[in-house]
Structures are given as C-alpha cells and as structure tokens.
Amino acid sequence: MATALATFMSLPLVALAAHGTSVDRMDRLRAALGDGCPNLLIKRDDLLSFAMGGNKVRKMQAIAAQALARGADTLITCGGIQSNHARVTAATGALVGLRVVLVVNGPPPGKLTGNALLDAIFGADVRYVATRDERAPMMDQIARQLRDDGRKPFVIPLGASTATGALGFARGVGEIAVAGIKPDVIVHATSSGGTQAGLIAGGALLGLRARVIGVSADDPAGTLEATVRSLLDDIRICLGAAPASIGADRAIEIDDRFVGDGYGIPTPASTAALELVARTEGILLDPVYTAKAMAGLISRINAGEFGRDETVLFWHTGGVPGLFV
C-alpha cells in the first residue's frame, strides 16, 4: 500500500490549473429538500482555473505529462461536437505548444457555439465524422498519416479515460482528504468511466471510505460497470497495487435511471434539478452531465436513502459551456 501510494503521489503532472477547488455547503438546497435531507456539500471542479474548468482538466494534467514524456508533437482525441474533453484537450495543446486534432461526430454546425466555439478559439483542427463508431478509426488514420509525415502523434481515448487520466483525477481526492472532509457518499456524473475509477481509487489510497455513486449520462449500468472495473485493473497494474488498496474490491454503484431519451437530451427531472440548484445556491449545472446527476441525487434524497446526519458530497464535474448551445 505504501509503495502504491508513493507511486500515485509521484505521478507526473502538467500544472494546467494552479489551484484546487472549494468544497461548499448547499444549505439552501438542503432546506428546499426537506427535514430528512442529509448534509449536502459540493466540490466545485467547475471552477478549476483552466479552460473553463471541469473534470477533464484533472485528467489532462496527467495525460499531457505522459504525452510530453513520449516526445509527442500532436494530440489526437475524439468526442461529440460539444465535448468537454475536446475543449480541454484543445486548450492543453495551446498551453504546452502541441498541435491538437479533434475527431467529433455529427454534421459541422452552421454556427459555432459552446464547446465547439471554444475548440476553434483554442486553435484545434476539427475533423467531422457521421457517427460515434467512426471516431476511433479516424483517429487511427490521422495518427498513421502524421507518423508517415514524420510527426509524433499521441492518441487520447474518449474522455481521457485511461489509467493515467483516472489517476490524474484521483489526485483531486487529495484536496478532500487534506481538508479533513470525510463524506459518507460521493455522487457524480459518469460517462466514460475515468472519473468514477479515479474517485474509487483515490478514495481507497487516501483513506476515504465514501460510497461512490455514478449517475450515468448515457450508457447502461452494466456497460459502465465493466468499464470502471477495467480501468481499476489498469490502475492496479500501473501502481503495482493490491486490488483492495485501490478499491477494486468494492461494489461499483452506477445509476442509469436518469439518462432519459439519450446522451445530451435533457429530461424533466434534470431540468428541474438544474433550476432548483440555480435558484437556491446560485450554482450552474450543465444539461448533459451534472443536471442528470443532481436529478439522481435528489431522487435518492426524496426516497429517504440517506440519513439526516450523513454527509453527501456532489462532485461538480463542470460542463457549463453546454448551457450556451
């Protein structure tokens, strides 16, 4: 365990965001949800001080260090047209001096908005494909062409959800541990699995025993569980750790009841959650990820799942540019 922790803490990072983020109380939201509501905290990763913040900043701090160590001159990644990960990758390339190629699925928009506008401002080369299934083959094709041209591309999988990316995010759990905050439950939005794997591994390594509940933004629970378990196994290998020391012996809790009609499509519950948090706490959620995660949390509170004396931390994973689409 000590060796695994030392390896984890020595993970190379590029300092994209120089400052940690606050953990704030949500007392007005708690009051609005009634007497049985647990203590509510929120981790404000939407306020990370780089490229409009979000969980992908933590992942990219580790991924960028890995790419630079391998001598890369180009970052290639993929996502939807409004991908938060694509936006942060574009900004990372601008900061560290690497070319960025983004492969996004969907028709080229007539007017750039939200993250797509930011991708252009950060100077990314954006390539469009019709479907999600075409993204990975296109990334491979671009990488081969760049290698043939004598360049050194570094391909980043969807969401930067690799062991390295997950461990980059896990370092954020240290901010909770150092502050002496010990939530009973952490709730967050989950999609490509790296954030949930990072929360589980980081909590285990740093002595936090909180339940980690991921609320799916798209995929079924079984699919995401398999992804998170695979990432935890990769983390175990990367750190040379015993499974229990990185939380791989724990249940993977994923709630897929709030996806609605699909990825990026708001539901009545997610819209109500977004408006409630805005009108009680002055905090903006995003319609793709965090509003659905908050809808999941509110549903569990209303069902009496948590005790009034328990502490539930909602990890705000960013995505606010999605409001401006």
C-alpha positions in Angstrom: 0.0 0.0 0.0 2.8 2.5 0.9 4.6 1.8 -2.3 1.3 2.2 -4.4 0.5 5.4 -2.6 4.1 6.8 -3.2 3.8 5.9 -6.9 0.4 7.6 -7.1 1.6 10.8 -5.4 4.7 10.9 -7.7 2.6 10.8 -10.9 3.9 13.5 -13.2 1.5 16.3 -13.9 1.5 19.4 -16.1 0.1 22.2 -14.0 -2.9 23.3 -16.0 -4.8 24.5 -13.0 -2.6 26.0 -10.3 -5.2 26.0 -7.6 -7.5 23.4 -6.1 -11.3 23.9 -5.8 -13.5 24.6 -2.9 -16.0 22.3 -1.1 -19.1 24.4 -0.3 -22.2 23.7 1.7 -25.5 23.7 0.0 -27.7 24.6 3.0 -30.5 26.4 1.0 -30.8 23.4 -1.3 -30.9 21.1 1.8 -33.7 23.3 3.3 -35.6 23.1 0.0 -35.4 19.3 0.0 -37.0 19.0 3.5 -36.2 17.9 7.0 -34.9 14.5 6.1 -32.2 15.8 3.8 -28.6 14.8 4.6 -25.8 17.4 4.9 -25.0 18.5 1.3 -21.6 19.5 0.1 -20.5 20.3 -3.5 -17.0 20.0 -4.9 -16.6 22.9 -7.3 -14.5 21.5 -10.1 -16.5 23.7 -12.5 -14.2 26.4 -11.1 -10.9 24.8 -11.9 -8.8 27.7 -13.3 -8.1 26.4 -16.8 -10.2 26.4 -20.0 -13.5 26.9 -18.1 -12.8 24.0 -15.7 -14.3 20.6 -15.3 -13.1 17.1 -14.5 -11.2 16.8 -17.8 -8.7 19.3 -16.6 -7.6 17.0 -13.8 -7.3 14.1 -16.2 -5.4 16.1 -18.8 -2.8 17.3 -16.3 -1.6 13.7 -16.2 -2.2 12.8 -19.8 -0.3 15.9 -21.1 2.7 15.0 -18.9 2.6 11.5 -20.4 2.4 12.8 -24.0 5.3 15.2 -23.4 7.4 12.5 -21.9 6.9 10.4 -25.0 8.0 13.3 -27.2 4.6 13.9 -28.8 4.1 16.9 -31.0 0.4 16.4 -31.7 -2.6 15.4 -29.5 -5.5 13.5 -31.2 -8.7 12.8 -29.4 -12.5 12.5 -30.0 -15.9 13.2 -28.7 -19.2 14.8 -29.6 -19.3 18.2 -31.1 -19.9 19.7 -27.7 -17.3 17.5 -25.9 -15.9 19.0 -22.7 -12.9 16.7 -23.1 -12.2 18.0 -26.6 -12.4 21.6 -25.3 -9.8 20.9 -22.5 -7.6 19.0 -24.9 -7.6 21.9 -27.3 -6.7 24.3 -24.5 -4.0 22.0 -23.3 -2.3 21.8 -26.7 -2.4 25.6 -26.8 -0.7 25.9 -23.4 2.1 23.3 -23.9 2.7 24.0 -27.6 1.3 20.9 -29.2 -0.9 20.7 -32.3 -4.4 19.3 -31.5 -6.7 17.3 -33.9 -10.2 16.6 -32.7 -12.4 14.0 -34.3 -16.1 14.8 -33.5 -19.3 13.1 -34.6 -22.1 14.9 -36.2 -22.7 17.4 -39.0 -20.5 20.6 -39.0 -22.6 23.2 -37.3 -23.6 26.3 -39.2 -22.7 28.4 -36.2 -20.1 27.5 -33.6 -21.5 27.7 -30.0 -20.5 26.4 -26.6 -17.5 24.0 -26.6 -17.3 23.9 -30.4 -16.7 27.7 -30.4 -14.0 27.3 -27.7 -12.3 24.5 -29.7 -11.9 26.9 -32.6 -10.7 29.8 -30.3 -8.1 27.5 -28.8 -6.9 26.6 -32.4 -7.8 23.0 -32.7 -8.0 21.2 -36.1 -11.5 19.7 -36.0 -12.5 16.8 -38.2 -16.1 15.6 -38.5 -17.4 12.1 -38.9 -21.0 10.9 -39.1 -21.2 8.5 -36.1 -19.6 7.6 -32.8 -18.3 4.3 -34.3 -16.3 6.2 -36.9 -14.3 8.2 -34.4 -11.7 5.7 -33.3 -10.9 4.5 -36.9 -10.5 8.1 -38.0 -8.1 8.9 -35.1 -6.0 5.9 -36.1 -6.0 7.0 -39.7 -4.9 10.5 -38.8 -2.2 9.2 -36.5 -0.8 6.9 -39.2 -0.7 9.8 -41.7 1.1 12.0 -39.2 3.6 9.3 -38.5 4.2 9.0 -42.2 4.8 12.7 -42.3 7.5 12.4 -39.6 5.4 13.7 -36.7 4.8 12.2 -33.3 1.1 11.9 -32.5 -0.3 10.9 -29.2 -3.8 9.4 -29.3 -6.1 10.1 -26.3 -9.1 7.7 -25.9 -12.6 9.1 -25.4 -12.8 11.2 -22.2 -9.1 10.7 -21.4 -10.4 7.7 -19.5 -7.2 5.7 -19.2 -5.4 4.6 -16.0 -3.3 7.7 -16.3 -6.2 10.0 -16.8 -8.1 8.4 -13.9 -5.1 8.7 -11.6 -4.9 12.4 -12.6 -8.4 12.9 -11.5 -7.8 10.8 -8.4 -5.3 13.4 -7.2 -8.2 15.7 -6.7 -9.5 13.5 -3.9 -6.4 14.6 -2.0 -7.9 18.1 -1.7 -10.8 16.5 0.2 -8.5 14.4 2.4 -6.2 17.3 3.3 -9.2 19.4 4.2 -10.4 16.7 6.7 -13.7 16.3 4.8 -15.0 12.7 5.1 -18.2 12.3 3.2 -20.3 9.2 3.6 -21.3 9.3 -0.1 -19.9 11.0 -3.2 -22.3 11.4 -6.2 -21.2 12.5 -9.6 -22.0 12.2 -13.3 -20.4 9.2 -15.1 -19.9 8.5 -18.8 -16.6 7.2 -20.0 -15.8 5.8 -16.5 -12.5 7.5 -15.7 -13.9 9.9 -13.1 -15.6 7.1 -11.2 -12.5 4.9 -11.3 -10.4 7.9 -10.1 -12.8 8.6 -7.2 -12.8 5.0 -6.1 -9.0 4.6 -6.4 -8.2 7.9 -4.9 -10.5 7.4 -2.0 -9.1 4.0 -1.2 -5.5 5.2 -1.5 -6.1 8.2 0.7 -8.2 6.5 3.3 -11.7 7.8 2.4 -14.3 5.1 2.6 -17.2 7.0 1.0 -19.6 5.2 -1.3 -19.1 6.5 -4.9 -22.4 6.7 -6.9 -22.1 7.5 -10.6 -25.2 8.7 -12.3 -25.0 7.7 -16.0 -25.3 10.3 -18.7 -25.6 7.7 -21.5 -24.6 4.1 -21.2 -26.4 1.3 -19.3 -25.1 0.5 -15.8 -23.7 -2.9 -16.8 -21.6 -1.4 -19.6 -20.2 1.3 -17.3 -19.5 -1.1 -14.5 -17.4 -3.2 -16.8 -15.5 0.0 -18.0 -14.8 1.1 -14.4 -13.6 -2.3 -13.4 -11.3 -2.5 -16.4 -9.9 0.9 -15.5 -9.4 -0.1 -11.9 -7.5 -3.2 -13.0 -5.3 -0.9 -15.2 -4.7 1.3 -12.3 -3.7 -1.7 -10.1 -1.1 -2.7 -12.7 0.1 0.8 -13.1 0.7 1.3 -9.4 1.7 -2.3 -8.6 -1.1 -2.3 -6.0 -3.2 -4.9 -4.4 -6.9 -4.8 -5.6 -8.2 -3.7 -2.2 -5.7 -0.8 -1.9 -7.3 0.9 -4.9 -10.9 0.0 -4.2 -11.2 -2.8 -6.8 -12.9 -5.0 -4.1 -15.8 -2.6 -3.7 -19.2 -2.6 -5.4 -19.4 -0.3 -8.5 -22.5 1.7 -8.0 -24.0 3.2 -11.2 -27.5 4.6 -11.6 -28.7 4.6 -15.2 -32.3 5.6 -14.4 -31.8 9.3 -15.4 -30.5 9.0 -19.0 -33.9 9.7 -20.4 -34.0 9.8 -24.2 -30.3 9.7 -24.5 -27.0 11.5 -24.3 -27.3 15.3 -24.2 -31.1 15.3 -24.1 -32.5 17.0 -21.0 -35.3 15.3 -19.0 -38.0 17.0 -16.9 -36.1 15.8 -13.8 -32.7 17.1 -15.0 -34.2 20.5 -16.0 -35.9 20.8 -12.6 -32.7 19.9 -10.8 -30.7 22.4 -12.8 -33.2 25.2 -12.0 -33.5 24.2 -8.3 -29.8 24.4 -7.7 -29.5 27.7 -9.6 -32.4 29.2 -7.6 -31.3 28.0 -4.2 -27.5 28.1 -4.4 -26.7 30.4 -7.4 -24.7 27.5 -8.9 -25.0 26.5 -12.6 -25.1 22.8 -13.6 -24.9 21.6 -17.2 -27.7 19.9 -19.1 -25.6 16.9 -20.3 -24.0 15.6 -17.2 -24.4 17.3 -13.8 -28.1 18.2 -14.1 -28.9 14.5 -14.6 -26.5 13.5 -11.7 -28.2 16.0 -9.5 -31.6 14.6 -10.5 -30.3 11.2 -9.4 -29.2 12.6 -6.1 -32.5 14.4 -5.4 -34.4 11.3 -6.2 -32.4 9.3 -3.7 -32.9 12.0 -1.0 -36.6 12.1 -1.7 -36.7 8.3 -1.3 -35.1 8.6 2.1 -31.9 6.7 1.1 -29.6 8.8 3.3 -29.8 9.6 7.0 -30.2 13.2 8.0 -26.8 13.1 9.8 -25.0 11.7 6.8 -22.9 13.9 4.5 -23.3 13.6 0.8 -20.8 15.3 -1.5 -21.9 16.2 -5.0 -18.8 16.4 -7.3 -19.5 19.1 -9.8 -17.6 17.9 -12.9 -18.1 21.1 -14.9 -19.5 21.3 -18.4 -21.2 24.7 -18.1 -20.4 25.7 -21.7 -23.1 23.2 -22.6 -25.6 25.8 -21.4 -24.7 28.1 -24.3 -25.6 25.8 -27.3 
